[in-house]
Amino acid sequence: VYLLNSGMGSLFLIVGAVAVLVKAGWISENITAFLVQLDITDMLPLLICAVVCMVASMNLITAPSVSLEGSSIWILQSLPVDPWKVLRAKLELHVLVTALPAVVCTAVLLAVLRVPLLDSVLAVLAVCLFVLFCAAFGLVMNLLLPNLKWNSEAVAIKQSMSTMIAMFG
């Protein structure tokens, strides 16, 4: 339930990258013609970043991660491990699951639409920073507003205030 509801963005990013590769010729011709017609060809890297970041924001792995510990959160607190290591592991999971598909999707879009190298590097960097920000924001929201009293994991994932704020924030 956790990965299915929290990691759909990664699946959509992979499917999107494959779809762009399959329809590369059509996308290259039509998108380029459309942008030339609107006279906004220099905004192409920004548009690619916006689309990829929108889909990547569908991943909410860190937003319910602390709440999923529930009433057994004391186990994590009693471990002889630095608390930051536990939180960093949750953060790294989000970044690992989201950043790789986001970078692949961004690279495929940039290559198909023939964006210049410097713009491509900056676009990939912007997408990576956005993924990191979303992961940190979700973790902070879940630390501020944890839902530790639930009967089903679906409640902690789908109905917690931290998930709602991270999703719409």
N, C-alpha and C positions, 0 to 999 in steps of 0.2 A: 504494500500500500504506500509506503514511504517513497520509494524510488519511482513508482508509477505516477504518483501525484506530484512529486517534487522535481522529477527529472525529464518531463516531457519536452522541455525546450531543447535539450540535447538531441533527442530523437528527431525533432523537427528540423534542427540545424543540419543533421546528417542527411535527412531526406531532401532538404532544400539544396544542399551541395550536389547531391546526385542528380536531382532534377535540373539544376543549372548546367551540369556537364552534359546531360542528355539533350537538352534544348539550347545548347550554347550558340549555335548559329542564329536561331530565331531571336534569342535574347539580345545578342550583340547587335543585330541589325535594328530591331524595333526599339530597344531602349536608347540606343545611340541616336536614332532618328528623332525620337520623342524629345530627348534632351536638347538636341540641336534646334528643334522647332521652338522649344521654350527658351532657348538661349541660356541654359544653365548647365552646360557641359562641365564647367569647372567645379560644380557641386556634387559630382558623381561620387567621390570618396565619402563625402558627408552622408549622402543618401544610403550608400552601402553600409556605413557604420550604423546609421539609424535603424535600418532593417534588421541587421544582425543583432544589434543590442536589444531591439524590441523582442525578438524571438528568444534571445539568451535570458532576458528578464523573466521568462516563464519558469525558469528553474528557481525553486525556493527550497534549497536543501538545508541551508543554515537557519532559516526562519523558524522551523519547528524542532530543530535538533536538540536543544536543551530541554524543551517541553517533553520530548519523547522519553527522557529519563524517568519522568513521572515521579511516583513516590519512592523510587529506588535511587534518586539522585544522591542520597547520602553515601552510596557506594563509591561514586566518583569522587566525592568530597573527602572520603576517608583513605583513598589510595595515596601511597607515598610518591605522588607525582605532582609536579608543579601544575596548578590549575590552568595556566596559560597553555601548557602542552595539550591538554584535553581540548581546549577551545580552538587551538591552532589546528588540531587534527580535523575538527569539524569544518573549519575554514578551508583547509587544504582539500578536503573531499569535494566541497562545492566548486572550488577553482579547478580541480582535476576533471570533474565530470562535465563542467560547462566550458572551460577555456579551450580545450582541444577541439571539440566540434565547432565552436565559434570561430577559432582561428582558421580551421579548414574551410568552413563556409565563406569566411571573408576572403581568404586567399583565392578560392575558386571564382567568386564573383569578381574580384579585382583582375584576375587573369583573363576571364572571359570578356570583360568589358575594357580590357587593355588600359588600365590606369597606370600612370607613370610610377616609377619605382619609389621615389621619395614619398609621394602621396600614399602609395600602398603600405609602406613601412609605418607611416603615421596612422593610417587607418587600422592596421593590425594592433599597434600599440594602444590606440584609443579603445578598441574592443577589449583588449586584455585588462586595461585599467577599469573599464566599466564592469567587467565580470568580478574583479577583485572588490570593487566598491559595493556591488550588490551582495556579495558574500559577507563582507564586513557589516553592511547595514542590516542584513537579516539576522546575523548573530547578535548584534547590539540590541536590536528590537526584541529578540527572544530572551536576552538576559534581563532586559527591562520589564518585559511583560510575559513571563513564562506561564504556561498552563500546566500545572503539575498534578491536577486532580481530574483525571479523565478515566473513562471505562474502556474506551476503544482508541487505538492509535489514530484512527481517522479523525477523531475529535481534535486531537493535538495538531494534526496536520492541516485539516481543512477549516476548523472553526476557531482557531486561536487568534487573538488580537494581533500578535506579532506577525503572523502569516498574512493577515489582512493588510496591515500597514506596509509590510515589505512588498506585497503584491501591487498595491495601488500607489505606494510611495515612489 
